[in-house]
Every structure is written in C-alpha cells, then in structure tokens.
Amino acid sequence: MRRHHPWSWNALAVVGLLVPMLTMSAGVARGAVQGATPAASPAVVECPPDAAGAPEGGVVRIGVILPLSGTAASVGNDERAALELAVELVNQDRSEVSLPLAAGVGLPTLGNAQVELVFADSQGQAEVGQSEATRLIEDEGVVALFGAYNSAVTRTASTAAERAGIPFLNAESSSPDLTEQGYYWFFRTSPHDGTFSEGIYDFIESLNTDQSAGLETVSLLYEDTDFGVNSAAALTAQAGERGLTVAGEVRHATGSSSLTAEVQALQQQAADVLIPSSYTTDAILTIQTARQLGYLPKMIVAQDAGYADPAFVEALGADAEGIATRSAFSPDIFEVKPVAGQVNELYRAAAGKDLYDVPARGMTGMLVLLDAINRACSTDPEAIRQALVDTDLGEADTIMPWTGVTFDDNQQNELGRGIIVQVQGGQYRTVFPAEFAVVEPVVPLAPWDQRS
C-alpha cells in the first residue's frame, strides 16, 4: 500500500512534452490534443444488462460544498466557476476539447442525462459543512457529494456521506489523514500535504545546491484547523531527514484580526525559511504584519491555500514579490498541455481570470466523478463507488501536470504531483522542478524598502 509518492519529475516532463494521445478510462481513444484531430464521439462504455440506466427526469444531481463566504470565499467562488465549466463541457457537445465526456451531450450511458450541481455554502465552518451535507443528501436528492476545500469541513461533510452511504469526491483538501480514516465512500484526486511537503523540501534543497542559498532552519506558521495542523505535522516529520532544523512553530486562529504576536514570535526564531499554512485573509494579514514589523526571512515557501490565491497578490502588490508556494497547477502548464490552455480560455471568459491551483484541481476532480458515474451506467451509490475504484485515467485525460488518476487502497490518487511557483512581476511563475520551470527562482527575498 502506497501512502505517498516522490515527485517523478523527469518521467512527468517527458510525458508532458510528448504530443498526448488520449487513452480513456474505458480503453478507447477519443482524440488528440489541440492541433490534432479533435475527439468526434464519446468513448463507448458497455453497460451490463441490469444497469439502472437513465435517472428519472434525465438529470443527475451532485451536491457541492464550498466556502462561498468567509475567509476563503474568493477561492471557493473561483472553484465554483471551474465546476460549472466542467459540467458545461459534459452537458454540451464540446468536441474541440480533448477531455473525457467533452464530445457528445450529457452522460451517454444514462440516456444523455444532464448534470446539475447543487451548491451549498460551508462558510468555511466544519459544523455548517456537515449540516449542509446532510441537507443535500436528504432534501436535494443528490447522488454524490463533492468538496469541500477546507480540510476541516471535508472531514465533517464526508462523515455525513459515510453515514448515508453515498460517494464523496474531494479534489482540493490536503490534510493527509483524510484518506487514512478507512472510509468506504471517500475518494481524493489531489495530492496531500505529505507529498506536497516533500516537494517544498526538494525545492529548498535545490536552492542550497544550485544557488548556495544557505537555507538551514525553518519556521512553521499554521492555522488551527485540520489543514494547518496536519500540514505542520507533515513538514515537521520530514525536516530532520532533509537536514533542516525546525526553529519553531507558531499556531494562529483562522480568521484572525491581528497576527502581531505571531509574527513577533517568528522574528525571535530568526529562521532562514518561513513555511506558512494559512487561508487567504490570514495569509494577506501575515505579510502585511511582517512588513510593518520588519520581519523578513531569506525565503518564504508556503503550503498553498491563501498564498496561491490570486487575491493574495492583488491585495499585497509588490509585497508579494518573491514569495513562493507549492501548487498543483500554474498557467505555465499551458505550454506543455495545450488542452489546459483550451480550458483556460473558456474559464477566463466565464470567470474573468486565469485558472489556478484550486479551481484546476476542482475541475479535474469533478470530471473524474462524472466519468465514473458514466462508467457506472447508473446513479446507484455502490455502482458509482466501484467505478471510482476502477478509475484509470492517463496523463492526457486531465489538465493537470500529473501522470493521471488512479486510486490506491486508501482511495487516494497515487498519480498526482505538485510544482513550486513564485510571485515574479506580479504573477505566479513556475520555478520548480527544472523540467517545468519557466523562470529561475529568486533568493533571497528583496528587503521591504527596496520594493516598488
């Protein structure tokens, strides 16, 4: 049983730079990437004679739980736009986009049924997420749940799905233990913080090797829910074996009105690298407070979340320059995955911005779920679950810089990977690994008074 996997950059880069040939989960090629002949028809799935077939009313309803208000609302609403686009690709004939189910109308094995998303706002609160999950199951007649970004919300919402006996697909939460609870109905397509932490330390090691950066000590700043606590645990567990010393840990309340005491504690630790794990409003406040107090380590390499939200750069301007974060997606991917560029054009038209990490992961997870429902030939929960277990998507079947999607014994995707992006010139640019980098990483961070 594989719990996590090293970043196989060389193999991934080779695959990403080849002209992808789509290999569908049903084993039928549907077409090639942009620039070649587009997919003309959906993959043929052979349904068993006793399959339930088309749902009543010709509509498949999926419940989606996201933080549409609260500290992570900007990310939640950006992901909502991506999920709506994913459903549009399935419901309409978008043969020009070489992704599963884009060619043809609706879910072909279910009588071309249309997909309807039923959204619920968790407000980023675990108890709200759980009650909304129960409402979606009992009152809205959804056949599966999806979400919920915040790891703490995903934990409680997935408990409701487990009790009710319906599939729960998570595409964005990174707390490692979500897929270690032994849940029968829970699946995750995104890498978790164990994998992502390996990548952060690989990046720091590369800075020391390639640029003699002298990064030997780290401070951990993290929010006090599942995401932050488990992120810090993963980083602490791996630091020693990477030759790094954890100078200290600072925990803060989510949605803090002040982080002065926390930043002062980081100043006293005086570590070379700060690795923060915080949602958007707290991430912005951390950097604003750091500037006010004159705190500046040699490098900041964040654990995604608020630090990967475009709202972070918009709010901070030049103060965000040089800050790096792990991610699972960047617009730079368009250069090696043309289909990602195709999808981004559609997303930009709908959302007014480029795809980035969380919306891209969300869209990918939703397409994985819809592919499974189609292969299930049914909206029966057990049939959908078995189709998820059998998922075997290749590199060309997603917009991500992954080698595909297939689930291990914990129902964790074992083919997901991450990258490191750094804010340069007001944009997130890929700086690691070298095979995907479009610019060189900048180290150390520029002094506050030298930023324009």
KACOR-V671866 format. One record per residue. RES is the residue in one letter. PSI is psi as a letter, one per 30 degrees, with the letter a starting at -180 (none if undefined). NEAR is the number of other ideal C-beta (glycine too) atoms within 10 Angstrom. Layout:
BEGIN
RES&PSI&NEAR ; RES&PSI&NEAR
END
This chain:
BEGIN
M&k&7 ; R&k&9 ; R&e&15 ; H&l&17 ; H&k&18 ; P&l&10 ; W&j&18 ; S&i&14 ; W&e&18 ; N&e&11 ; A&e&12 ; L&e&21 ; A&e&16 ; V&e&11 ; V&e&19 ; G&f&19 ; L&f&13 ; L&l&12 ; V&j&10 ; P&k&22 ; M&j&15 ; L&k&22 ; T&j&18 ; M&l&24 ; S&f&23 ; A&g&18 ; G&g&10 ; V&k&13 ; A&k&12 ; R&f&26 ; G&l&23 ; A&l&18 ; V&l&21 ; Q&k&15 ; G&f&9 ; A&a&14 ; T&k&8 ; P&l&18 ; A&k&24 ; A&f&10 ; S&l&13 ; P&l&25 ; A&k&23 ; V&k&12 ; V&k&20 ; E&j&9 ; C&k&17 ; P&l&8 ; P&e&4 ; D&g&8 ; A&k&16 ; A&e&13 ; G&a&13 ; A&k&19 ; P&l&19 ; E&k&8 ; G&f&11 ; G&g&13 ; V&k&14 ; V&j&25 ; R&k&18 ; I&k&25 ; G&k&26 ; V&k&25 ; I&k&31 ; L&l&31 ; P&j&27 ; L&f&19 ; S&l&15 ; G&a&19 ; T&f&22 ; A&g&29 ; A&e&19 ; S&e&20 ; V&e&29 ; G&e&29 ; N&e&16 ; D&e&24 ; E&e&30 ; R&e&19 ; A&e&18 ; A&e&25 ; L&e&23 ; E&e&17 ; L&e&21 ; A&e&27 ; V&e&20 ; E&e&14 ; L&e&22 ; V&e&27 ; N&e&18 ; Q&l&13 ; D&j&14 ; R&i&22 ; S&f&16 ; E&f&13 ; V&j&20 ; S&i&26 ; L&l&29 ; P&k&25 ; L&g&26 ; A&e&25 ; A&k&22 ; G&l&19 ; V&k&15 ; G&a&23 ; L&j&28 ; P&e&19 ; T&f&23 ; L&h&24 ; G&h&11 ; N&h&14 ; A&k&24 ; Q&l&18 ; V&k&23 ; E&k&14 ; L&k&17 ; V&j&17 ; F&k&18 ; A&k&23 ; D&j&19 ; S&f&30 ; Q&g&21 ; G&g&26 ; Q&k&20 ; A&e&21 ; E&e&12 ; V&e&21 ; G&e&30 ; Q&e&20 ; S&e&16 ; E&e&28 ; A&e&30 ; T&e&17 ; R&e&16 ; L&e&28 ; I&e&20 ; E&e&11 ; D&f&10 ; E&f&14 ; G&h&15 ; V&k&25 ; V&f&20 ; A&l&27 ; L&l&30 ; F&k&27 ; G&a&32 ; A&g&32 ; Y&d&28 ; N&k&34 ; S&e&26 ; A&e&25 ; V&e&30 ; T&e&30 ; R&e&22 ; T&e&23 ; A&e&32 ; S&f&28 ; T&e&19 ; A&e&22 ; A&e&26 ; E&e&16 ; R&e&12 ; A&f&17 ; G&h&12 ; I&l&22 ; P&k&27 ; F&j&28 ; L&k&26 ; N&k&29 ; A&f&30 ; E&f&29 ; S&k&26 ; S&g&31 ; S&k&26 ; P&e&25 ; D&f&16 ; L&e&22 ; T&g&22 ; E&g&13 ; Q&f&13 ; G&g&9 ; Y&k&16 ; Y&e&12 ; W&f&22 ; F&k&26 ; F&k&27 ; R&k&26 ; T&f&29 ; S&k&24 ; P&l&27 ; H&l&26 ; D&f&28 ; G&e&23 ; T&e&24 ; F&e&27 ; S&e&27 ; E&e&21 ; G&e&23 ; I&e&28 ; Y&e&20 ; D&e&18 ; F&e&24 ; I&e&27 ; E&e&15 ; S&e&17 ; L&e&23 ; N&e&17 ; T&e&9 ; D&f&12 ; Q&g&14 ; S&h&9 ; A&f&19 ; G&h&12 ; L&j&22 ; E&f&15 ; T&k&18 ; V&k&27 ; S&k&23 ; L&k&26 ; L&k&28 ; Y&k&25 ; E&l&27 ; D&g&14 ; T&a&20 ; D&e&22 ; F&e&27 ; G&e&27 ; V&e&17 ; N&f&23 ; S&e&31 ; A&e&24 ; A&e&19 ; A&e&25 ; L&e&26 ; T&e&14 ; A&e&12 ; Q&f&15 ; A&e&19 ; G&e&10 ; E&f&8 ; R&g&15 ; G&g&11 ; L&k&22 ; T&k&12 ; V&j&17 ; A&f&19 ; G&l&16 ; E&k&18 ; V&k&20 ; R&k&14 ; H&l&22 ; A&k&13 ; T&k&21 ; G&h&14 ; S&k&19 ; S&f&7 ; S&k&11 ; L&g&23 ; T&e&12 ; A&e&11 ; E&e&20 ; V&e&24 ; Q&e&13 ; A&e&18 ; L&e&25 ; Q&e&16 ; Q&e&11 ; Q&e&18 ; A&h&12 ; A&l&22 ; D&e&20 ; V&k&26 ; L&k&26 ; I&j&30 ; P&l&30 ; S&j&26 ; S&l&28 ; Y&l&27 ; T&e&24 ; T&e&22 ; D&e&25 ; A&e&29 ; I&e&22 ; L&e&22 ; T&e&25 ; I&e&23 ; Q&e&15 ; T&e&19 ; A&e&21 ; R&e&16 ; Q&e&11 ; L&f&14 ; G&g&11 ; Y&k&19 ; L&j&18 ; P&l&23 ; K&e&17 ; M&k&25 ; I&k&24 ; V&j&27 ; A&l&26 ; Q&h&27 ; D&b&26 ; A&b&31 ; G&f&28 ; Y&f&30 ; A&g&24 ; D&k&24 ; P&f&17 ; A&f&18 ; F&e&24 ; V&e&20 ; E&e&13 ; A&e&19 ; L&f&18 ; G&b&11 ; A&f&14 ; D&f&17 ; A&f&20 ; E&k&18 ; G&f&19 ; I&k&24 ; A&l&29 ; T&k&27 ; R&l&29 ; S&l&24 ; A&f&29 ; F&l&27 ; S&k&25 ; P&f&20 ; D&f&20 ; I&f&24 ; F&f&18 ; E&f&14 ; V&f&18 ; K&i&24 ; P&e&19 ; V&e&24 ; A&e&25 ; G&e&17 ; Q&e&21 ; V&e&25 ; N&e&20 ; E&e&13 ; L&e&16 ; Y&e&25 ; R&e&13 ; A&e&9 ; A&e&13 ; A&f&18 ; G&g&9 ; K&l&15 ; D&l&17 ; L&k&29 ; Y&a&24 ; D&d&29 ; V&e&27 ; P&e&28 ; A&e&30 ; R&e&31 ; G&e&31 ; M&e&28 ; T&e&29 ; G&e&27 ; M&e&27 ; L&e&26 ; V&e&25 ; L&e&27 ; L&e&24 ; D&e&26 ; A&e&24 ; I&e&28 ; N&e&28 ; R&f&25 ; A&f&27 ; C&g&23 ; S&l&24 ; T&g&24 ; D&k&13 ; P&e&17 ; E&e&14 ; A&e&20 ; I&e&25 ; R&e&22 ; Q&e&15 ; A&e&21 ; L&e&25 ; V&e&13 ; D&g&14 ; T&k&21 ; D&i&15 ; L&k&26 ; G&l&19 ; E&e&22 ; A&f&26 ; D&f&26 ; T&l&27 ; I&f&26 ; M&l&27 ; P&h&29 ; W&l&27 ; T&g&20 ; G&a&20 ; V&j&26 ; T&k&15 ; F&k&20 ; D&a&15 ; D&f&11 ; N&g&21 ; Q&h&23 ; Q&k&27 ; N&k&26 ; E&g&19 ; L&g&22 ; G&l&24 ; R&l&21 ; G&l&29 ; I&l&27 ; I&k&26 ; V&l&32 ; Q&k&25 ; V&j&22 ; Q&k&18 ; G&h&7 ; G&g&12 ; Q&l&15 ; Y&j&27 ; R&k&20 ; T&k&24 ; V&f&25 ; F&k&26 ; P&l&22 ; A&e&14 ; E&f&17 ; F&f&23 ; A&k&17 ; V&f&14 ; V&l&14 ; E&k&14 ; P&k&24 ; V&k&18 ; V&k&22 ; P&l&17 ; L&k&18 ; A&k&13 ; P&l&9 ; W&e&14 ; D&g&7 ; Q&g&8 ; R&k&14 ; S&none&6
END
